[in-house]
Amino acid sequence: MAEHPGPRERDPDGDGEREGERDREGDTDRESARDRECDRERVRAALRAVPGAILRRWPVLRRLWPTTVRARATVGASAVVAVALALASFALLGLLEANLLRNAENDARRQAETVAQLAAAGKLGRARPPVRGIDFVQVVGADGRVLFASPNLAGVPAFPPTVPGVPGTRFHTWRVRPLDGEYRQRVVQVVTQTPDGMATVYAGASLRDADAADDTTTAALVIGMPLLLATVALVTWRVTGHALRPVEEIRAEVAEISDRGLHRRVPVPATHDEVARLAETMNATLDRLEASGIRQQQFIADASHELRSPITVLRTQLEVALAVQDPELWPELISGALEDIERLQHLTADLLLLARIDAAQPVVAAPLDLTGLVREVVEGRLGDRVPVRLRLEPDVEVTAGALWLGRIVTNLIDNAQRYADGRVDVTLHTTNGTRPGTAVLEVVDDGPGIPVADRERIFERFTRLDDSRSRDHGGAGLGLAIARDLSTHHGGTLTAEGGAGGAGGAGGAEGARLVLRLPTTPRP
């Protein structure tokens, strides 16, 4: 029977209500943060869409928009320089104007303060004519009468009066139109207390030099800025073109290279810069492509030769079987044909595996007990001509694909069985030498051995060294090549080293020793 909830207990302290209010406030803050982030994202999206919208609105701009790197670099550099020159010009004119106005204002202020001191002492009659740089002086009483004026203001009415302030001396500046001529004046007004009441002293300094300097500077900037901008555009165009010329040469050369002209290379400029490194990288890529093409052509030729031989023998045997009317000979002929078909089947499987390896298909790797895998491969072999002796370190674990790693072990043992006289030894151990955490698998036979000069060549595809290692032994020259490619695919190495009797001389009479090294799986 379900229990009905009882009446809610009352919270005497109101902690539950306050906690609920805090939760609601937190939810509101989070929603506000999400809304602000959405608004910012919408603004960023709108800003990103502005250039495209402008180009769609005015299609003519799309035709005028530079399409080459050279043109865009020139336009960009010119635009940056133009903006910088415009800002510098405005700053220069502003600083020049401010400096000249400050000098004129200082001269007028000193003249006005001198006359104001004379007016305050009641000695306006001793006032001297304006000094050099001052155009006029005028003293106006509180009632608007001109108490004193320089000779060039004779008969000129008083300047517009202002309400007298408190006793003391102060000054401010404003601009007036010229009394005579076409130049501006900088006027300083000083209010002072005289024996006859408040009076205002006006002193004006001509801005003739400032206007002339502004006009001269503006004319120089108007003429010089376009010339400088054109020079920057021209230099940028030439320098960018010179820098991009090797890139165009590289592009033109690469465009001319076809699958039949992989021997061609792009020119490398002697600048030792990024373009030179690009050309060197391109040439290195072409080297790899050419080498790959050569390997592919050689592989096709070798594969065709290897496939032609069993097919030719098989056809001969079938023709003989067809021509021979004796049924007693048919089993022998059919048996030989089946052997050639089996050899052809193994060769086709090897070619398919090499194609998969060359395609760099990813390895489905997992932690694997290499000791158990080697033992399983050896114990599963049937009909070996020479017995295999095992010396395996237990619990050696590597990360690899079981199928491909088993193929490596099988190929190594097949090679040893093919050339051994009476002994094949398989040894597995780990080493902590220069490469800690390495599993080492050695397959040693007591056969004719491998000369030192040929210990790398045996890993080439379709390679047979001499009569002792020939097709009569059943090999096509692909087993060791497949084993090395698979070991490299697993991050390991496969090498041919001195046999059990030592390092081996020129003849390699101590037998062959093939060594597989794989990184072990790190233990937790």
Residue pairs with C-beta under 8 A, 6 or more apart in sequence:
11 17
54 61
55 61
55 62
55 65
66 72
66 74
66 75
69 240
69 244
70 237
70 240
70 241
70 244
73 236
73 240
74 233
74 236
74 237
74 240
77 232
77 233
77 236
78 229
78 232
78 233
78 236
81 228
81 229
81 232
82 225
82 229
85 225
85 228
85 229
86 225
89 221
89 225
92 217
92 221
93 214
93 217
93 218
93 221
96 210
96 213
96 214
96 217
97 210
97 214
100 207
100 209
100 210
100 213
100 214
101 186
101 207
101 210
104 133
104 186
104 205
104 206
104 207
104 210
105 173
105 186
105 188
105 205
107 131
107 133
107 134
107 205
108 134
108 173
108 186
108 187
108 188
108 203
108 204
108 205
109 171
109 188
109 190
109 203
111 130
111 131
111 134
111 137
111 188
111 203
111 205
112 137
112 171
112 188
112 189
112 190
112 201
112 202
112 203
113 169
113 171
113 190
115 124
115 127
115 137
115 139
115 148
115 190
115 201
115 203
116 169
116 190
116 192
116 199
116 201
117 192
118 124
118 126
118 127
119 139
119 147
119 148
119 192
119 194
119 199
119 201
120 192
120 193
120 194
122 194
122 195
122 196
124 139
124 147
124 148
127 137
127 148
129 150
129 151
130 136
130 137
130 150
130 203
133 205
133 206
134 203
134 204
134 205
135 150
135 152
135 179
135 185
135 204
135 205
135 206
136 149
136 150
136 152
136 153
136 179
136 185
136 202
136 203
136 204
137 148
137 149
137 150
137 153
137 201
137 202
137 203
137 204
138 146
138 148
138 149
138 150
138 153
138 156
138 158
138 159
138 201
138 202
139 146
139 147
139 148
139 149
139 199
139 200
139 201
139 202
140 146
140 147
140 158
140 159
140 161
140 199
140 200
140 202
141 147
141 194
141 196
141 197
141 198
141 199
142 161
142 164
142 197
142 198
142 199
143 197
144 158
144 161
145 158
146 157
146 158
147 194
147 196
147 199
149 156
152 179
152 180
153 179
156 179
159 187
159 200
159 202
161 200
162 189
162 191
162 200
164 191
164 197
164 198
164 200
165 191
165 198
167 192
167 193
167 198
168 191
168 192
168 193
169 190
169 191
169 192
170 190
170 191
171 188
171 189
171 190
172 188
172 189
173 186
173 187
173 188
173 189
174 187
174 189
175 184
175 185
175 186
175 187
176 184
176 185
176 187
176 204
177 184
177 185
178 184
178 185
179 185
179 204
183 206
183 207
183 208
183 211
184 206
184 207
184 210
184 211
185 204
185 205
185 206
185 207
186 204
186 205
186 206
186 207
187 202
187 203
187 204
188 202
188 203
188 204
188 205
189 200
189 201
189 202
190 200
190 201
190 203
191 198
191 199
191 200
191 201
192 198
192 199
192 201
193 199
243 275
246 267
246 269
246 271
246 275
246 276
246 279
247 275
247 278
249 266
249 267
250 266
250 267
250 275
250 278
250 279
250 282
253 264
253 265
253 266
253 267
254 266
254 282
256 264
257 264
257 286
259 293
262 286
262 289
262 290
262 293
263 290
264 286
265 283
265 286
266 279
266 282
266 283
266 286
267 279
268 276
268 279
268 280
268 283
269 275
269 276
269 279
270 276
298 461
299 354
299 461
299 462
302 461
302 462
302 477
303 351
303 462
305 462
306 347
306 462
306 476
306 477
307 344
307 347
307 348
309 471
310 340
310 341
310 343
310 344
310 347
311 344
313 336
313 340
314 337
314 340
314 341
314 344
317 333
317 336
317 337
317 340
318 333
318 337
320 333
321 329
321 330
321 333
321 334
321 337
324 330
324 333
343 474
343 476
346 476
347 476
347 478
350 476
350 478
350 479
350 482
351 478
353 407
353 482
354 461
354 478
354 481
354 482
354 485
357 482
357 485
357 486
357 489
363 400
363 401
363 404
363 489
363 490
364 401
365 399
365 400
365 401
365 490
366 399
366 400
366 401
366 402
367 397
367 398
367 399
367 521
368 397
368 398
368 399
368 400
368 401
368 402
368 405
368 521
369 395
369 396
369 397
370 396
370 397
370 398
370 400
370 405
370 428
370 439
370 441
370 518
371 392
371 393
371 394
371 395
371 396
371 428
373 402
373 405
373 406
373 409
374 390
374 392
374 409
374 426
374 428
374 441
375 390
375 392
376 406
377 406
377 409
377 410
377 413
378 388
378 390
378 413
378 426
381 388
381 413
384 417
385 417
385 420
386 416
386 417
386 420
386 421
386 422
386 423
386 424
386 445
387 423
387 424
388 413
388 417
388 424
388 425
388 426
389 423
389 424
389 425
389 426
390 426
391 425
391 426
391 427
391 428
392 426
392 427
392 428
393 428
393 429
393 430
396 428
396 429
396 430
396 439
396 520
397 520
397 521
397 523
398 405
398 439
398 490
398 518
398 519
398 520
398 521
399 519
399 521
400 490
400 518
401 490
404 486
404 489
404 490
405 486
405 490
407 482
407 483
407 486
408 483
408 486
408 487
408 494
408 516
409 441
411 479
411 480
411 482
411 483
412 441
412 443
412 480
412 483
412 514
412 516
413 424
413 426
413 443
414 479
415 443
415 445
415 475
415 479
415 480
415 512
415 514
416 424
416 443
416 444
416 445
416 447
416 512
416 514
417 424
417 445
418 469
418 473
418 474
418 475
419 445
419 447
419 448
419 468
419 469
419 473
419 512
420 445
420 446
420 447
420 511
421 445
421 446
421 447
422 446
423 445
423 446
424 443
424 444
424 445
425 442
425 443
425 444
425 445
425 500
426 441
426 442
426 443
426 444
427 440
427 441
427 442
427 444
428 439
428 440
428 441
428 442
429 439
429 440
430 437
430 438
430 439
430 440
430 520
431 438
431 440
435 517
435 519
437 519
437 520
437 522
438 517
438 518
438 519
438 520
439 517
439 518
439 519
439 520
440 515
440 516
440 517
441 515
441 516
441 517
441 518
442 513
442 514
442 515
442 516
443 513
443 514
443 516
444 499
444 500
444 511
444 512
444 513
444 514
445 499
445 511
445 512
446 499
446 500
446 511
447 468
447 511
447 512
448 468
448 469
448 508
448 509
448 511
449 499
449 504
449 507
449 508
449 509
449 510
449 511
449 512
450 458
450 465
450 496
450 504
450 508
450 512
451 465
451 504
451 506
451 507
451 508
452 504
452 505
452 506
452 508
453 506
454 465
455 495
455 496
455 497
456 496
457 463
457 465
458 465
458 480
458 496
459 480
459 481
459 484
459 494
459 496
460 481
461 477
461 478
461 481
462 476
462 477
462 478
462 481
463 477
463 480
463 481
464 470
464 471
464 475
464 477
469 475
480 494
480 514
483 494
483 514
483 516
484 494
487 493
487 494
487 516
487 518
488 494
490 518
491 518
491 519
492 516
492 517
492 518
492 519
493 516
493 517
494 514
494 515
494 516
494 517
495 514
495 515
495 517
496 512
496 513
496 514
496 515
497 503
497 513
497 514
497 515
498 504
498 510
498 513
499 508
499 510
499 511
499 512
499 513
500 510
500 511
500 513
501 509
501 510
501 511
502 510
504 510
